[in-house]
Amino acid sequence: MTAPGISEDDGLVRAAAAGDRAAFGELYVRYARLVHGILLARVPPEEADDLVQDVFLSAMRQVRGLRTVAAFRGWLAAIARNRAMDYFRQARPRVPLEESMKHELHARDAGLDAVEVLDLIRRLPEAYREPLILRLVEGMTGPEIACRTGLTADSVRVNLCRGMKMLRELVGGEEAK
C-alpha cells in the first residue's frame, strides 16, 4: 500500500531534477517540517531555521544526481543529519542576543521552558529524538511521521510512546531540582 502523496512526490522529484524550481519549491513546502525536526533534534534551536535553508540549497544543487526518485525522503533526511554534524565541526563564536536572553528569563519563571525540554529530548536515544520532535514541535501526526521518515506506523507509535515515557521521567527529575 502506497502512502498518500508519495506518487505525487515522485513526480515533483522528477520535475525538480529536470530543473523545475516550482516543483522543488513544493518539495520544500512538503518536507521543510521534516528537515526542521531532524535538525532541531541535533543543533541549537536558534540555528535550525538557517540550517533548513542550507539543507534545501544543497539538495537543490544535488537533486539531478539522485539515482532513485523513491529515495528522495531518505536522501533529504541524510543531508539534514550530515549538515547537523557539519555544524558542530565548524568552530563559531557564540554571542547570545539580548532579546533572546530576556525571553528565556521570563520563560524560566514559569518552570521548564521549551529550550530546556528540547535539551531533555536531546538526551534520549536517537530513535526517540526525531519522532518526538516531529510530533511535539513540528506538529506532525504519527502517520505523517511514518510517511516522511519511511518508518512503519507501528515503529513510530512505539518510539513516540517510549520516548514520551522517558521524557516524562527526565522532566520529573528536572522539576525536582
C-alpha positions, -999 to +999 in steps of 0.1 A: +000+000+000+015+033-011+013+062+014-008+092+002+012+118-016+042+095-024+034+091-061+028+128-064+061+134-046+078+112-072+066+134-100+078+165-081+112+150-076+115+141-113+104+176-123+128+192-097+157+170-111+148+183-145+153+219-133+117+229-124+121+253-095+084+254-087+084+216-082+114+220-059+095+247-040+066+224-035+090+197-022+103+224+002+068+230+015+062+193+020+094+184+036+106+215+055+090+204+087+108+170+085+141+187+079+135+212+107+126+184+131+157+164+122+179+195+127+161+206+159+169+171+174+206+179+169+215+216+168+207+247+190+171+258+182+182+293+171+204+277+143+177+253+129+160+277+106+191+287+088+203+252+085+170+241+070+178+266+042+213+252+039+199+217+035+174+227+008+200+247-011+223+217-010+195+194-021+186+217-050+221+216-063+224+179-060+189+166-069+199+159-105+223+133-093+197+114-073+196+080-088+162+068-075+133+091-071+118+070-043+150+076-023+143+114-020+129+114+015+158+093+030+183+113+009+170+146+021+170+134+057+206+122+053+216+157+040+199+172+071+217+148+095+250+155+078+245+192+079+239+190+116+272+171+120+290+197+099+275+224+121+294+211+151+326+206+131+327+243+125+341+264+153+319+295+157+319+320+185+285+323+201+272+356+213+237+355+228+212+381+217+199+403+245+163+398+234+167+361+234+180+362+269+151+383+281+126+359+266+144+330+283+144+347+317+106+352+315+100+316+304+121+303+333+098+319+358+071+296+346+092+264+352+108+244+324+109+263+291+109+250+256+147+251+253+151+231+284+126+205+273+143+204+239+176+197+257+160+169+276+147+154+244+183+155+230+194+133+259+171+105+247+183+077+224+183+088+188+154+065+178+131+086+200+145+121+194+134+127+159+099+112+162+093+132+194+104+165+178+084+159+147+054+152+168+058+178+196+075+207+177+066+202+141+030+191+149+031+160+126+008+131+132+021+095+137+011+086+101+028+117+087+060+109+106+058+073+093+053+085+057+080+112+058+107+091+076+100+057+060+094+041+094+064+018+099+034+033+117+039+007+145+076+018+149+066+054+151+039+047+177+063+026+198+091+052+195+067+080+205+053+061+234+087+050+248+102+084+241+073+102+259+077+079+289+115+086+291+109+124+286+083+124+314+109+107+337+135+133+327+111+163+332+101+149+366+138+147+376+144+183+364+114+197+382+126+181+414+159+200+412 
